[in-house]
Amino acid sequence: GWCPLSPAGAQKTQVLVEPPWTPAVLWDRVTLTCQGSGSSGATTWYKDESRWHKGLDRLGVSYSGSYKCHRPDTGLSTSVRVSNDWLVLHVPALALLEGDTVTLRCRG
């Protein structure tokens, strides 16, 4: 599914990053999507701990910084960092387990 479940089974708000690589860098034309429960259009976005935008579930990012979102029924997400670095070692933005095969990218 698109939203992981906690041990108690409750959904939590999360920020999805496109393209799905970590770290997110501006020159990749990053799009952030807030997923969680609550009425559509009730998303509040925060950039660098300050309220930044309200209403859209999906946003294109033009500035480096730390982003998180809030949905009414599932609360505040963890932060996602978007950088403006010139050289990055990319890993897939997925949960990895020991023994998994992983593709790394060095980009600049």
N, C-alpha and C positions, 0 to 999 in steps of 0.2 A: 504494500500500500504506500500511499504518499506521505503519511504522517505516522511516525513511530509511536508505539504505545508504551506508556510507563508501566511499571509492575502492577499498579492499581487499575490499569486499563483506560486511564483518562488520556485524551489527546492533548498535545502541547503545541503551542504556536511554533512554527519554524520558518526560517528564511531559506528559500531555494535559490541557488545561484546558477545563471546561464552565462557563458558556457560552464559546465560542471567540473571546473578545475580549481585547485587550491594552490597558491593564493589567487584570489580574483584580482585582475589588473585592468586598469582603465582601457588600455589599448585593445582589449578583447571585446569592447562594447558590452559591458556587463549589464544584465537585467536581473533584478531581484523580485521574487514573488513571495508574498506572505501567505502562508497556509495555516489554517486553524479554524475553529468553529466561531460562529457569530454571523450576523447579517452581512451580506456582500456590501462593500463600500464603507464598512465601519472600521477599516484598518487605519491605525495611526503609525507613522514611521518616525524613527528617531535617528539623527545623524550626530555622532560625537556627543551623545547623551542629551541633546536638545531636541525638542519636538520640531519636526522638519516638514511633514506633509500628512494630510489626512484624506481618506476617501478611496484611493486606488489600491488594489491588491497587488498590482504589478507595475514596477517603475524601472526606467532606464537610468543608469548612474553616470554622472558626468564629473564627479569630484571624488578624490580619495577620502577615506575616512572609515569610521566604524558605524555600521548600520544595524538596526534591529527594528522589529515591528511588534505591535500589540493588536490582538483580536479580542473582542469583548468576552467571549466565553472561555477562551483558552489562555489568555494572559499574554505576557511578554516573552518574546523569543530570546535566544542567546544572540550575541553580536556576530556579525560577519564583517571582516575587514576587507576593504577594497584599496589596493595600493596603486601607486604610480611608478613602481620600480622599473628600471630599464632591463634588468636581467633577472629571471625567475626560474626556479626549479619547480615545475608543476607536478602535482599528483592528483589523481581523481578525487573529486569531492564526495567520496563514498566511505562508509564504514568498512575498514579493512581488518581482516583477521590473519593471524599468523598462518603462513602457508599459502596465502592467496598470491596469485600472480598479479603484478602491478606494472603499469606502464608509466614511466617517468618522462617528462619533457623538459628540456632546458631551452628557454626561449629568451630572445633579446631583440 
